[in-house]
Amino acid sequence: MKDYAALLIASALFAFLSPGLVFQMPGKERPFAFMNMKTSVASMFLHTVIYGLLMILFLVVLDIHIYA
């Protein structure tokens, strides 16, 4: 049996945490902007840190497995 948890979680988080797609933190004018489809270096860095922390949470701490 193959474990697809890492693939599915990483893909979903990558799509959801793309800066400017759903939200951007920090925004250009405000600290939090919704669906502006723009990005900045600070926003990319912050979203990368959040992505890494959520991957550690789901795959290491919670030890989630999806078998098919």
N, C-alpha and C positions, 0 to 999 in steps of 0.2 A: 504494500500500500504506500502511496506517495502522499507526502504532507504538503498541501497547497496553501497553508496559512501564510507563510512568508510572502509568497507571490501575490495573493489576493490582498492582504493588508498593505503591502508596499504600494501596489498599484492604486488602491483606493485612496490612501493617504497622499500619494503623489498628485493625483488628480484633484483632490479636495484642497490641498495646501499649496497649489500653484498661486503665487502672488498675483493678486488682481482678478482672479477668476471668480471666487466667491467673496473673499474679503482680502484687504491689504492692511498689514499692520507693520510698521507705522505708515499711515497714509501721507499724501503730499501736504494737505492743509490741516487734516485732523489726525488724531492718534489712531483712528480705526475707520477705514473706508470700505464700503460695500460695492462690489461689481463695477469697478472703475476701469478694468482691463489695462492698467498701467502698473509699472513696477519701479523699484529703485534698488540700489545696492543694499541699503539697510533692511529693506523689506525682504530681499532674497536671503540675506544672512539670518534674519529672525525666523523666517519660514523653514530654513534648513535646520536650525537648532530645534524648532518645535517638531519637525518631521523625525529627526534622530531620536529625540526623547520619547515620542509616541511609539516608534519602532522598538525601542528598548523596553518600554512598558508592556506592549502587547506580546512580543516574542520572547523576552527573557523573564520579566517579572511575572506576568500572568500565564506564560507558557501555553499559549493558544495553539491548537492543532486542528487542521481540517483535512480529513482523509477522504480520498475518492478511489 
